[in-house]
Amino acid sequence: MFKTSPESGFLSVLPKLVVKPVIFRYPLQFRGGRNCWELDEIRKSGMKNFRNIQVDESNILTWQGLIVPDNPPYDKGAFRIEIIFPAEYPFKPPKITFKTKIYHPNIDEKGQVCLPVISAENWKPATKTDQVIQSLIALVNDPQPEHPLRADLAEEYSKDRKKFFKNAEEFTKKHGEKRPVD
C-alpha cells in the first residue's frame, strides 16, 4: 500500500509548475468580455462608414468614432459619435451621442438620437454593436421625419426637400469634421 505523509504528500510527486504573469490589454472586469470582441470584430471588418474608432483601454465602455455618410447632404463631412455601454450591457442598450453638430430631424441639438434599435422597449441582448452602427448610418443617410426629435427639421424635410438638403449641406460643411482619406 502506498503511504503519504504531510511532508511527502501526493503533491510532492507532481512536477513543479512555473506560473508566469499574464498581461491583459483591458481591466480585469472586461477581459474577454463582449465589448472587447465586438470592438475587435468592428476594427477587423474595415467598416468604411464608421472610422477612427478610439477607445480608452482603461474604460472599454466608452467608444468614439466617425460616422462617414455616403448620401447627400451629409456626404460633405463626417460626424463624431460617442457610444457609452452601460455596465449591464448587453442586457441594456448602449447610448449614442453625436459630438459633432448635425442638421437632422432625428438628432437633437444636444446630439441625442432617436434610433429605435437602442430604445429600451426594442432592445434585444443579441443585437451587436455593428448592427447598431449600421442602423445609425442608415438613419443618417435616410432621415425618418415620422419619428423626429426636431419637428421643425422634419417639417422642412417633408415639405421642401430641396431647401432641407441645401441647409443640411451648408451646416455639414460648416460644422462637420473632415472626412478620413482612404
KOLKE-706174 format. One line per field, with one value per residue (C-alpha): residue number from 1; residue in three letters; chain; y, x, z. Coordinates in nm, 4 decimals, decimal comma, m for minus. Example, Ala and Ser with C-alpha at 12.3 -4.5 7.8 and 13.67 -1.06 7.14 Angstrom:
<rs>
num: c(1;2) .
residu: c(ALA;SER) .
chaine: c(A;A) .
yy: c(m0,4500;m0,1060) .
xx: c(1,2300;1,3670) .
zz: c(0,7800;0,7140) .
</rs>
This chain:
<rs>
num: c(1;2;3;4;5;6;7;8;9;10;11;12;13;14;15;16;17;18;19;20;21;22;23;24;25;26;27;28;29;30;31;32;33;34;35;36;37;38;39;40;41;42;43;44;45;46;47;48;49;50;51;52;53;54;55;56;57;58;59;60;61;62;63;64;65;66;67;68;69;70;71;72;73;74;75;76;77;78;79;80;81;82;83;84;85;86;87;88;89;90;91;92;93;94;95;96;97;98;99;100;101;102;103;104;105;106;107;108;109;110;111;112;113;114;115;116;117;118;119;120;121;122;123;124;125;126;127;128;129;130;131;132;133;134;135;136;137;138;139;140;141;142;143;144;145;146;147;148;149;150;151;152;153;154;155;156;157;158;159;160;161;162;163;164;165;166;167;168;169;170;171;172;173;174;175;176;177;178;179;180;181;182) .
residu: c(MET;PHE;LYS;THR;SER;PRO;GLU;SER;GLY;PHE;LEU;SER;VAL;LEU;PRO;LYS;LEU;VAL;VAL;LYS;PRO;VAL;ILE;PHE;ARG;TYR;PRO;LEU;GLN;PHE;ARG;GLY;GLY;ARG;ASN;CYS;TRP;GLU;LEU;ASP;GLU;ILE;ARG;LYS;SER;GLY;MET;LYS;ASN;PHE;ARG;ASN;ILE;GLN;VAL;ASP;GLU;SER;ASN;ILE;LEU;THR;TRP;GLN;GLY;LEU;ILE;VAL;PRO;ASP;ASN;PRO;PRO;TYR;ASP;LYS;GLY;ALA;PHE;ARG;ILE;GLU;ILE;ILE;PHE;PRO;ALA;GLU;TYR;PRO;PHE;LYS;PRO;PRO;LYS;ILE;THR;PHE;LYS;THR;LYS;ILE;TYR;HIS;PRO;ASN;ILE;ASP;GLU;LYS;GLY;GLN;VAL;CYS;LEU;PRO;VAL;ILE;SER;ALA;GLU;ASN;TRP;LYS;PRO;ALA;THR;LYS;THR;ASP;GLN;VAL;ILE;GLN;SER;LEU;ILE;ALA;LEU;VAL;ASN;ASP;PRO;GLN;PRO;GLU;HIS;PRO;LEU;ARG;ALA;ASP;LEU;ALA;GLU;GLU;TYR;SER;LYS;ASP;ARG;LYS;LYS;PHE;PHE;LYS;ASN;ALA;GLU;GLU;PHE;THR;LYS;LYS;HIS;GLY;GLU;LYS;ARG;PRO;VAL;ASP) .
chaine: c(A;A;A;A;A;A;A;A;A;A;A;A;A;A;A;A;A;A;A;A;A;A;A;A;A;A;A;A;A;A;A;A;A;A;A;A;A;A;A;A;A;A;A;A;A;A;A;A;A;A;A;A;A;A;A;A;A;A;A;A;A;A;A;A;A;A;A;A;A;A;A;A;A;A;A;A;A;A;A;A;A;A;A;A;A;A;A;A;A;A;A;A;A;A;A;A;A;A;A;A;A;A;A;A;A;A;A;A;A;A;A;A;A;A;A;A;A;A;A;A;A;A;A;A;A;A;A;A;A;A;A;A;A;A;A;A;A;A;A;A;A;A;A;A;A;A;A;A;A;A;A;A;A;A;A;A;A;A;A;A;A;A;A;A;A;A;A;A;A;A;A;A;A;A;A;A;A;A;A;A;A;A) .
yy: c(0,0000;0,3477;0,5838;0,9602;1,1972;1,5702;1,6351;1,3837;1,4075;1,3322;1,6944;1,6391;1,3889;1,6405;1,8430;2,1965;2,4349;2,7615;3,0346;3,3336;3,6556;3,7341;4,0939;4,1790;4,4808;4,5524;4,5875;4,2713;4,3206;4,3418;4,0709;3,8531;4,0460;4,1138;4,4727;4,3522;4,1018;4,3324;4,6091;4,3697;4,2475;4,6021;4,7028;4,3913;4,4356;4,7567;4,9207;5,2217;5,4250;5,4022;5,5067;5,6311;5,4283;5,5389;5,3513;5,4366;5,0934;5,1811;5,2220;4,9859;5,1027;5,4303;5,4373;5,7262;5,7158;5,8973;5,8310;5,8855;5,9028;5,8150;6,0182;6,3907;6,6191;6,4535;6,3227;6,6555;6,5803;6,3260;6,3177;6,2160;5,9975;5,8587;5,5197;5,4536;5,0989;5,0508;4,8085;4,5796;4,5568;4,3551;4,3348;4,7117;4,9100;5,1433;5,5191;5,7097;6,0821;6,2920;6,5066;6,6859;6,9094;6,7779;6,9236;6,6195;6,5658;6,2544;6,4039;6,6909;6,9907;6,8014;6,5123;6,2688;6,0341;5,8699;5,5197;5,2525;4,9604;5,1023;5,2106;5,0294;4,8693;4,7393;4,6400;4,2740;4,1444;3,9548;4,2851;4,3542;4,6927;4,6705;4,6282;4,9375;5,1348;5,0155;5,1262;5,4645;5,5097;5,4157;5,6732;5,9481;5,8647;5,8433;6,0642;5,9423;6,2541;6,0497;5,9972;6,3399;6,4875;6,8197;6,8830;7,1936;6,9967;6,7073;6,9512;7,1137;6,7698;6,6634;6,9869;7,1281;6,8613;7,0849;7,3557;7,0946;6,9470;7,2932;7,3864;7,0487;7,0587;7,4108;7,3095;6,9970;7,1975;7,4436;7,2040;6,8593;6,7038;6,6340;6,3032;6,0467;5,9664;5,6056) .
xx: c(0,0000;0,1240;0,1518;0,1984;0,2843;0,2121;0,5756;0,5730;0,2097;0,0883;0,1522;0,5231;0,5283;0,3771;0,6217;0,6771;0,4604;0,6055;0,3463;0,4127;0,2157;m0,0196;m0,0681;m0,4098;m0,4965;m0,8192;m0,9072;m0,9954;m1,3736;m1,3697;m1,1212;m1,2735;m1,5983;m1,8358;m1,7177;m1,3639;m1,4539;m1,7120;m1,4528;m1,2005;m1,4598;m1,5539;m1,1897;m1,1134;m1,4209;m1,2914;m1,6327;m1,5983;m1,8807;m1,7523;m1,3892;m1,1186;m1,2524;m1,0989;m1,1316;m0,9623;m0,8365;m0,8918;m1,2635;m1,3796;m1,7374;m1,6855;m1,6067;m1,5740;m1,5628;m1,6543;m1,9735;m1,8914;m2,2222;m2,2485;m2,5541;m2,6103;m2,6380;m2,4212;m2,1520;m1,9661;m1,8374;m1,8033;m1,9667;m1,8034;m2,0199;m1,9758;m2,1119;m2,1475;m2,2208;m2,3933;m2,2353;m2,5345;m2,4586;m2,5739;m2,8856;m2,9312;m2,8702;m2,5785;m2,6351;m2,5226;m2,4498;m2,3386;m2,0429;m2,0421;m2,3415;m2,5695;m2,8737;m3,1002;m3,4640;m3,3794;m3,0856;m3,1406;m2,9203;m2,7597;m2,6641;m2,9260;m3,0501;m3,3872;m3,2777;m3,5449;m3,2987;m3,1496;m3,4740;m3,5493;m3,8663;m3,6968;m3,3540;m3,2533;m2,9346;m2,8476;m2,8132;m2,4471;m2,2784;m2,2019;m2,5773;m2,6475;m2,3865;m2,5281;m2,8764;m2,7369;m2,5616;m2,8840;m3,0760;m2,8227;m2,8304;m3,2112;m3,3865;m3,7166;m3,9355;m4,2204;m4,0096;m3,8497;m3,6582;m3,6599;m4,0095;m3,9015;m3,6437;m3,8851;m4,1398;m3,8799;m3,7626;m4,1202;m4,2439;m3,9367;m3,6716;m3,4595;m3,4397;m3,3651;m3,0789;m2,9316;m2,9469;m2,8136;m2,5253;m2,4243;m2,4488;m2,2400;m1,9701;m1,9594;m1,9787;m1,8855;m1,5454;m1,3041;m1,3735;m1,0946;m0,8932;m0,8974) .
zz: c(0,0000;m0,0882;0,2123;0,2137;0,4914;0,5001;0,4045;0,1192;0,0146;m0,3353;m0,4326;m0,3819;m0,6681;m0,9141;m1,1204;m1,0019;m1,2011;m1,3177;m1,3164;m1,5406;m1,5075;m1,7936;m1,9028;m2,0412;m2,2551;m2,0674;m1,6992;m1,5094;m1,5238;m1,9067;m2,0042;m2,2689;m2,2418;m2,5231;m2,5656;m2,6376;m2,9046;m3,0639;m3,0825;m3,2379;m3,4898;m3,5916;m3,6303;m3,8376;m4,0585;m4,2144;m4,1891;m4,4230;m4,2672;m3,9076;m3,8844;m3,6492;m3,3565;m3,0286;m2,7022;m2,3760;m2,2739;m1,9085;m1,9914;m2,2669;m2,2010;m2,3910;m2,7635;m3,0053;m3,3822;m3,7006;m3,8917;m4,2602;m4,4531;m4,8233;m4,9182;m4,9698;m4,7873;m4,5207;m4,7555;m4,7292;m4,3785;m4,1005;m3,7581;m3,4306;m3,2110;m2,8631;m2,7649;m2,3928;m2,2867;m1,9513;m1,7041;m1,7726;m2,1478;m2,3417;m2,1272;m2,1554;m2,4767;m2,5392;m2,5510;m2,8606;m2,8677;m3,1630;m3,0567;m3,3935;m3,4659;m3,7393;m3,9172;m3,8926;m3,7859;m3,5811;m3,3884;m3,1453;m3,0657;m2,7743;m3,0020;m2,8726;m3,1424;m3,1994;m3,3011;m3,2446;m3,2227;m2,8988;m2,7340;m2,4079;m2,5490;m2,8677;m2,7356;m2,7594;m2,5925;m2,9122;m3,1016;m3,1708;m3,1806;m3,5528;m3,6159;m3,4053;m3,6003;m3,9339;m3,8204;m3,7201;m4,0561;m4,2372;m4,0307;m4,1058;m4,4773;m4,4847;m4,2240;m4,0783;m4,0390;m3,8902;m3,5708;m3,5212;m3,2329;m3,4194;m3,5550;m3,7486;m3,9482;m4,0016;m4,1430;m4,3676;m4,4859;m4,5655;m4,7244;m4,9002;m4,9503;m5,1749;m4,9054;m4,6381;m4,8440;m4,9078;m4,5378;m4,4231;m4,6724;m4,5646;m4,1980;m4,2632;m4,4429;m4,1523;m3,8545;m3,9879;m3,9309;m4,2117;m4,3828;m4,3411;m4,6523;m4,7662) .
</rs>
